[in-house]
Amino acid sequence: MIDPILEEAESRHGLRVGDGLQIVSASMLARRAFDPSWPVLVLSGGVTAAGAATDETPSATAGPATDDAAEPAADGGRAFAPAVLPGRGAHGSGPLDILRALYPAGHPALGLAGAPDATIATLDEVALGAGPHLVPALDPVENVASPYGLPWISARLRAPGGCPWDLEQDHRSLRPFLLEEAYEVYDALEHGASESLAEELGDLLLQIVLHAQLAAEEGLFDLDDVYRHIGAKIVRRHPHVFGDVEAHTAADVIHNWERIKAVERASRAAEGSTAAAASASGGPAAERPFAPAPPAFPAAFAGLARSLPALAYSREMQERAAALGYDWPDVEGVIEKLEEEAVELLEAQDDAHRTEEFGDLLLVLVNLGRKLGIDAESALRAGNAKFARRFALVEQFARDRGRTLDTMTFEELDELWDEAKVVERSTSGTKEAS
């Protein structure tokens, strides 16, 4: 029975069950969302929480069942049962893998019912299978691999006696850091999955946690609300996974997505109009005045962050227009428009007109990239990197000739540029013409 095990844990190790205890079999560690900030009673294969010994309970040495490829059932996909809790498992899915990913190596794993004491580092499958083990709660400062660790650290930084810098911050002062961290994640993505990407994603996550902490202090919302909003939104926008809508291609998904978003935007606009009317009449919404979008801003673009980089903003804006049917039927039409805008730029008569036409030209270039499946921001970054590499070669070639760039003519520099292209092609095996 489980009671003698709990009594032993209380008498030998001071466990206070009333303060909270998580109980999970070793074979289910990879599937259960337990948190190291609470003590965990890890049952061996022959003991269940109901107290009965059973041959059906998987042994501690058995890995979790691999039914994560099961087909979604008619309940909207809720029967999806991955072998490893989503968010964990990159370092292995065995019981020991999970424990070692969440706890420090020296953290105790206290044996019960005759099982030997160990640490997370020394615990092995034989010991884990010999009987249940009590894994004490981690100190909050050490609970860094848990979703609850970072919010605790953030709250501690903001608490009395915390960090003077953090105590001075507000939503507005943190805005530059949010952009900076997002760009650093963007840069890290060029190299794919890596430790660098994990670190940068953590820096970006900290910004989200900090904003949620500030809002929680004001009694407005907390991380639960952040999770709730995005979780509900993703489920709502994927009726082909969680509902009965059919979508057989990516294009079908995008069409459904934009249709649902259009309904959401219309709903928000209606709510905003109601709030504005109530505010004007001094009603309940007067404490939260609604600022309607300017007439020149279409409802189809509502919610677009105007602080987005201009290329990303342009692409998203044109994606929305295309989803509503306003799009060139083929790439040739965009090319013709590009030629038209180039001519208009050349014919512009003053600086203001040239600036306007140049903006139009950039807009069409972004649209051309969208039609070709090319992200303009990524393409421009790659072009910038290529220009920098070649210009470094130009500088090197000039030094080899005992020259400095500022003493050379454009024609001489262009010759060095052509040499740089030849060298780059020979080392990369590409056939770039630019």
C-alpha positions as CSV (number, residue, x, y, z in Angstrom):
1,M,0.0,0.0,0.0
2,I,1.0,3.6,-0.5
3,D,0.4,4.6,3.2
4,P,3.5,2.9,4.6
5,I,5.6,4.6,2.0
6,L,4.3,8.0,2.9
7,E,4.7,7.3,6.6
8,E,8.3,6.3,6.1
9,A,8.9,9.5,4.0
10,E,7.4,11.6,6.8
11,S,9.3,9.9,9.6
12,R,12.7,9.5,7.9
13,H,12.8,12.5,5.7
14,G,10.4,15.0,7.2
15,L,8.0,15.0,4.3
16,R,4.8,17.0,5.0
17,V,2.3,15.5,2.6
18,G,-0.2,18.2,3.4
19,D,2.2,20.8,1.9
20,G,2.0,19.1,-1.4
21,L,3.4,16.0,-3.0
22,Q,3.5,14.7,-6.6
23,I,3.3,11.0,-7.1
24,V,4.2,9.4,-10.4
25,S,5.4,6.0,-11.6
26,A,8.9,6.0,-13.1
27,S,7.6,4.8,-16.4
28,M,5.4,7.9,-16.6
29,L,7.9,10.5,-15.7
30,A,8.4,11.5,-19.3
31,R,4.6,12.1,-19.8
32,R,3.6,14.0,-16.7
33,A,3.9,17.7,-16.1
34,F,5.4,17.5,-12.6
35,D,7.4,20.4,-11.2
36,P,10.7,20.1,-9.3
37,S,9.6,22.9,-6.9
38,W,7.4,20.3,-5.2
39,P,8.6,17.0,-3.8
40,V,8.1,14.0,-6.1
41,L,7.5,10.5,-5.1
42,V,8.7,8.3,-7.9
43,L,7.1,4.8,-7.7
44,S,8.9,1.8,-9.0
45,G,7.3,-0.5,-11.5
46,G,5.7,-2.8,-8.9
47,V,3.9,-0.1,-6.8
48,T,1.0,2.0,-7.8
49,A,-0.6,5.0,-6.1
50,A,-3.6,2.9,-5.4
51,G,-1.4,0.7,-3.3
52,A,-1.7,-2.6,-5.3
53,A,1.2,-4.4,-6.7
54,T,0.6,-5.2,-10.3
55,D,2.4,-6.9,-13.1
56,E,0.8,-4.5,-15.6
57,T,2.6,-1.5,-14.3
58,P,5.7,-1.0,-16.5
59,S,9.0,-1.5,-14.8
60,A,11.3,1.4,-14.1
61,T,13.6,0.2,-16.8
62,A,10.9,0.2,-19.5
63,G,10.7,3.3,-21.6
64,P,7.4,5.1,-22.1
65,A,5.0,3.7,-24.7
66,T,5.5,5.0,-28.1
67,D,2.0,5.8,-29.2
68,D,2.7,9.4,-30.1
69,A,2.0,8.6,-33.8
70,A,-1.6,7.7,-32.9
71,E,-4.2,9.2,-35.2
72,P,-6.3,12.1,-33.7
73,A,-9.7,10.9,-32.7
74,A,-13.1,12.5,-33.5
75,D,-12.9,14.5,-30.3
76,G,-10.9,17.3,-32.0
77,G,-7.5,15.7,-31.6
78,R,-7.5,15.6,-27.8
79,A,-6.6,11.8,-28.0
80,F,-3.1,12.9,-29.2
81,A,-0.8,11.2,-26.6
82,P,2.9,11.8,-27.2
83,A,5.4,9.5,-25.5
84,V,7.2,12.6,-24.0
85,L,5.5,15.7,-22.6
86,P,5.8,18.4,-25.2
87,G,8.5,20.8,-24.2
88,R,10.7,18.0,-22.8
89,G,12.6,15.1,-24.2
90,A,15.3,16.6,-26.3
91,H,17.9,15.0,-24.0
92,G,16.1,11.6,-23.9
93,S,12.8,10.2,-22.8
94,G,13.8,7.6,-20.2
95,P,13.0,8.2,-16.5
96,L,16.7,8.9,-15.7
97,D,17.0,11.3,-18.7
98,I,14.0,13.4,-17.4
99,L,15.3,13.5,-13.9
100,R,18.8,14.5,-15.0
101,A,17.4,17.2,-17.3
102,L,15.4,18.8,-14.4
103,Y,17.6,18.4,-11.3
104,P,21.2,19.2,-10.4
105,A,23.5,16.2,-10.4
106,G,24.0,16.2,-6.6
107,H,20.3,16.5,-5.7
108,P,19.2,13.6,-3.5
109,A,16.9,10.7,-4.6
110,L,16.0,9.1,-1.2
111,G,15.2,5.5,-1.3
112,L,12.1,4.1,0.5
113,A,10.8,0.6,1.2
114,G,14.3,-0.8,1.1
115,A,15.5,1.0,-2.0
116,P,18.9,2.6,-1.7
117,D,19.5,6.3,-1.3
118,A,21.2,8.0,-4.3
119,T,21.7,11.3,-6.0
120,I,20.3,12.2,-9.4
121,A,23.8,11.6,-10.9
122,T,24.3,8.2,-9.3
123,L,20.7,6.9,-9.6
124,D,20.5,4.1,-12.1
125,E,17.8,1.8,-13.5
126,V,18.5,-1.0,-11.0
127,A,18.1,1.3,-8.0
128,L,15.1,3.0,-9.5
129,G,13.5,-0.3,-10.0
130,A,14.3,-1.6,-6.5
131,G,11.7,0.6,-4.9
132,P,10.2,4.1,-4.7
133,H,12.3,7.2,-4.3
134,L,11.5,10.6,-2.8
135,V,13.0,13.4,-4.7
136,P,12.8,16.5,-2.5
137,A,11.7,19.9,-3.8
138,L,14.3,22.1,-5.3
139,D,15.2,25.4,-3.9
140,P,13.5,28.0,-6.2
141,V,16.9,29.4,-7.2
142,E,17.9,26.0,-8.5
143,N,14.6,25.3,-10.2
144,V,15.9,26.8,-13.4
145,A,14.8,24.0,-15.9
146,S,11.1,24.4,-14.9
147,P,8.5,26.7,-16.5
148,Y,7.9,28.0,-12.9
149,G,11.6,28.8,-12.3
150,L,11.9,32.0,-14.4
151,P,8.7,33.6,-13.1
152,W,9.9,33.1,-9.5
153,I,13.3,34.6,-10.3
154,S,11.6,37.6,-12.1
155,A,9.3,38.2,-9.1
156,R,12.3,38.0,-6.7
157,L,14.2,40.6,-8.7
158,R,11.2,42.9,-8.4
159,A,10.6,42.2,-4.7
160,P,11.9,44.3,-1.8
161,G,15.6,43.8,-1.5
162,G,15.7,42.8,-5.1
163,C,17.6,44.3,-8.0
164,P,17.6,48.1,-8.1
165,W,17.6,48.2,-11.9
166,D,14.7,45.8,-12.2
167,L,12.7,47.7,-9.6
168,E,13.0,50.8,-11.8
169,Q,11.7,49.2,-15.0
170,D,8.2,49.5,-16.5
171,H,6.6,48.3,-19.7
172,R,7.8,51.3,-21.7
173,S,11.4,51.2,-20.5
174,L,11.6,47.5,-21.4
175,R,10.5,47.9,-25.0
176,P,14.0,48.4,-26.5
177,F,15.1,45.1,-24.9
178,L,12.2,43.2,-26.4
179,L,13.2,44.4,-29.9
180,E,16.9,43.7,-29.3
181,E,16.3,40.2,-28.0
182,A,13.9,39.4,-30.9
183,Y,16.5,40.5,-33.4
184,E,19.1,38.4,-31.7
185,V,16.8,35.3,-32.0
186,Y,16.4,36.2,-35.6
187,D,20.1,36.2,-36.1
188,A,20.6,32.9,-34.2
189,L,18.0,31.3,-36.5
190,E,20.4,31.6,-39.4
191,H,22.3,28.7,-37.9
192,G,19.3,26.5,-37.1
193,A,18.9,24.7,-33.8
194,S,21.9,25.3,-31.6
195,E,22.9,26.2,-28.0
196,S,23.1,29.8,-29.2
197,L,19.5,29.7,-30.3
198,A,18.4,28.1,-26.9
199,E,20.2,31.0,-25.1
200,E,18.7,33.7,-27.2
201,L,15.2,32.2,-26.9
202,G,15.7,32.3,-23.2
203,D,16.6,36.0,-23.3
204,L,13.4,36.7,-25.3
205,L,11.3,34.6,-22.9
206,L,12.6,36.7,-20.0
207,Q,11.1,39.8,-21.6
208,I,7.7,38.1,-21.8
209,V,8.0,36.9,-18.2
210,L,9.0,40.4,-17.0
211,H,6.1,42.1,-18.8
212,A,3.7,39.6,-17.2
213,Q,5.2,40.2,-13.8
214,L,4.8,43.9,-14.1
215,A,1.1,43.4,-15.1
216,A,0.6,41.0,-12.3
217,E,1.8,43.6,-9.8
218,E,-0.8,46.0,-11.2
219,G,-3.5,43.3,-10.9
220,L,-4.1,43.4,-14.7
221,F,-3.0,39.9,-15.9
222,D,-0.4,37.3,-15.3
223,L,1.3,34.5,-17.1
224,D,-1.8,32.3,-16.8
225,D,-3.6,34.9,-18.9
226,V,-0.8,35.0,-21.5
227,Y,-0.9,31.2,-21.8
228,R,-4.7,31.2,-21.9
229,H,-5.0,33.8,-24.7
230,I,-2.4,32.2,-27.0
231,G,-3.6,28.7,-26.3
232,A,-7.2,29.5,-27.0
233,K,-6.3,31.5,-30.1
234,I,-4.3,28.7,-31.6
235,V,-7.0,26.1,-30.9
236,R,-9.6,28.5,-32.4
237,R,-7.6,29.1,-35.5
238,H,-6.9,25.4,-36.2
239,P,-10.4,24.0,-36.5
240,H,-9.0,21.5,-39.0
241,V,-7.1,19.9,-36.1
242,F,-9.3,20.6,-33.1
243,G,-12.7,20.8,-34.9
244,D,-14.5,19.4,-37.9
245,V,-13.2,21.8,-40.6
246,E,-11.2,20.1,-43.4
247,A,-7.9,21.5,-44.7
248,H,-5.9,19.3,-47.0
249,T,-3.2,21.8,-48.1
250,A,-1.2,24.6,-46.6
251,A,-3.2,27.0,-48.8
252,D,-6.4,25.7,-47.3
253,V,-5.0,26.4,-43.8
254,I,-3.9,29.9,-44.7
255,H,-7.4,30.6,-46.2
256,N,-9.1,29.4,-43.0
257,W,-6.7,31.2,-40.8
258,E,-7.3,34.6,-42.5
259,R,-11.0,34.0,-42.5
260,I,-11.0,33.4,-38.8
261,K,-8.8,36.3,-38.1
262,A,-11.1,38.6,-40.1
263,V,-14.0,37.5,-37.9
264,E,-11.9,38.2,-34.8
265,R,-10.9,41.6,-36.0
266,A,-14.5,42.5,-36.8
267,S,-15.5,41.3,-33.3
268,R,-12.8,43.4,-31.7
269,A,-13.9,46.4,-33.7
270,A,-17.5,46.0,-32.7
271,E,-16.4,45.7,-29.0
272,G,-14.3,48.8,-29.4
273,S,-17.1,50.8,-30.9
274,T,-19.3,49.8,-28.0
275,A,-16.6,50.8,-25.5
276,A,-16.2,54.1,-27.3
277,A,-19.9,54.9,-27.1
278,A,-20.0,54.0,-23.5
279,S,-17.0,56.1,-22.8
280,A,-18.5,59.1,-24.6
281,S,-21.7,58.8,-22.5
282,G,-19.8,58.5,-19.3
283,G,-20.8,54.8,-18.9
284,P,-18.8,52.0,-17.3
285,A,-16.2,51.9,-20.1
286,A,-15.2,55.5,-19.4
287,E,-12.3,54.3,-17.3
288,R,-10.9,52.5,-20.3
289,P,-11.2,54.9,-23.2
290,F,-11.2,53.3,-26.7
291,A,-9.0,54.9,-29.3
292,P,-10.5,54.1,-32.7
293,A,-8.3,53.4,-35.7
294,P,-7.9,56.3,-38.0
295,P,-10.2,56.3,-41.0
296,A,-7.3,55.7,-43.4
297,F,-6.4,52.5,-41.6
298,P,-8.4,49.5,-42.9
299,A,-10.1,47.0,-40.6
300,A,-8.3,44.2,-42.5
301,F,-5.0,45.5,-41.1
302,A,-6.2,45.9,-37.5
303,G,-3.8,44.4,-35.0
304,L,-0.7,44.8,-37.2
305,A,2.1,46.1,-35.0
306,R,3.3,49.3,-36.5
307,S,6.7,49.0,-34.8
308,L,7.4,45.9,-37.0
309,P,10.4,46.4,-39.3
310,A,9.1,48.0,-42.5
311,L,9.8,44.9,-44.7
312,A,8.0,42.6,-42.3
313,Y,5.1,45.0,-41.9
314,S,4.8,45.4,-45.7
315,R,4.8,41.6,-46.2
316,E,2.1,41.0,-43.5
317,M,0.0,43.8,-44.9
318,Q,0.1,42.4,-48.4
319,E,-0.5,38.9,-47.1
320,R,-3.7,40.1,-45.5
321,A,-4.8,41.9,-48.7
322,A,-4.0,38.7,-50.8
323,A,-6.0,36.5,-48.4
324,L,-9.0,38.7,-49.2
325,G,-8.5,38.3,-52.9
326,Y,-6.5,41.4,-53.7
327,D,-3.5,39.9,-55.3
328,W,-1.8,39.5,-58.7
329,P,-2.7,36.2,-60.3
330,D,0.9,35.5,-61.3
331,V,4.4,36.7,-60.8
332,E,4.5,38.3,-64.3
333,G,2.0,40.9,-63.1
334,V,4.2,41.9,-60.2
335,I,7.2,42.1,-62.5
336,E,5.2,44.5,-64.8
337,K,4.3,46.6,-61.8
338,L,7.9,46.6,-60.7
339,E,8.9,48.0,-64.1
340,E,6.2,50.6,-63.9
341,E,7.3,51.8,-60.4
342,A,10.9,52.0,-61.6
343,V,10.0,54.2,-64.5
344,E,7.9,56.5,-62.2
345,L,10.9,56.7,-59.8
346,L,13.2,57.8,-62.7
347,E,10.6,60.4,-63.8
348,A,10.1,61.9,-60.3
349,Q,10.7,65.7,-60.3
350,D,11.8,66.4,-56.7
351,D,13.0,64.8,-53.5
352,A,9.6,64.3,-52.0
353,H,8.2,62.7,-55.1
354,R,11.4,60.5,-55.5
355,T,11.0,59.3,-51.8
356,E,7.3,58.4,-52.4
357,E,8.1,56.5,-55.6
358,F,11.0,54.7,-54.0
359,G,8.7,53.6,-51.2
360,D,6.3,52.3,-53.9
361,L,9.1,50.4,-55.5
362,L,10.1,48.8,-52.2
363,L,6.5,47.8,-51.6
364,V,6.3,46.0,-54.9
365,L,9.7,44.3,-54.3
366,V,8.4,42.9,-51.0
367,N,5.3,41.7,-52.8
368,L,7.5,40.0,-55.5
369,G,9.4,38.2,-52.8
370,R,6.1,37.1,-51.2
371,K,4.9,35.7,-54.5
372,L,8.2,33.8,-54.9
373,G,8.1,32.5,-51.4
374,I,11.1,34.7,-50.4
375,D,11.1,36.6,-47.1
376,A,12.4,40.1,-48.0
377,E,14.0,40.6,-44.6
378,S,15.9,37.4,-44.7
379,A,16.9,38.0,-48.4
380,L,18.2,41.5,-47.6
381,R,20.1,40.3,-44.6
382,A,21.7,37.6,-46.7
383,G,22.5,40.2,-49.4
384,N,24.0,42.5,-46.7
385,A,26.2,39.6,-45.5
386,K,27.4,38.8,-49.0
387,F,28.2,42.5,-49.6
388,A,30.2,42.6,-46.4
389,R,32.2,39.5,-47.2
390,R,33.1,40.7,-50.7
391,F,34.0,44.2,-49.4
392,A,36.3,42.6,-46.9
393,L,38.1,40.9,-49.8
394,V,38.3,44.2,-51.7
395,E,40.0,45.8,-48.6
396,Q,42.4,42.8,-48.5
397,F,43.2,43.1,-52.2
398,A,43.9,46.8,-51.8
399,R,46.2,46.2,-48.9
400,D,48.1,43.6,-50.9
401,R,48.7,46.2,-53.5
402,G,49.9,48.8,-50.9
403,R,46.8,50.9,-51.5
404,T,44.0,52.4,-49.4
405,L,40.4,52.4,-50.7
406,D,40.0,56.2,-50.5
407,T,42.9,56.7,-53.0
408,M,41.4,54.4,-55.6
409,T,39.0,55.3,-58.4
410,F,35.6,53.6,-58.8
411,E,36.9,51.7,-61.8
412,E,39.8,50.3,-59.8
413,L,37.5,49.3,-56.9
414,D,35.1,47.7,-59.3
415,E,37.9,45.5,-60.7
416,L,38.8,44.4,-57.1
417,W,35.0,43.7,-56.6
418,D,35.1,41.4,-59.7
419,E,38.2,39.6,-58.3
420,A,36.3,39.2,-55.0
421,K,33.4,37.5,-56.8
422,V,35.8,35.1,-58.5
423,V,37.4,34.2,-55.2
424,E,34.1,33.7,-53.5
425,R,32.7,31.5,-56.3
426,S,35.8,29.4,-56.2
427,T,35.6,28.8,-52.5
428,S,31.8,28.3,-52.3
429,G,31.2,26.6,-55.6
430,T,28.4,29.1,-56.5
431,K,27.7,30.8,-59.8
432,E,26.5,34.2,-58.6
433,A,26.2,36.8,-61.2
434,S,25.8,39.9,-59.0
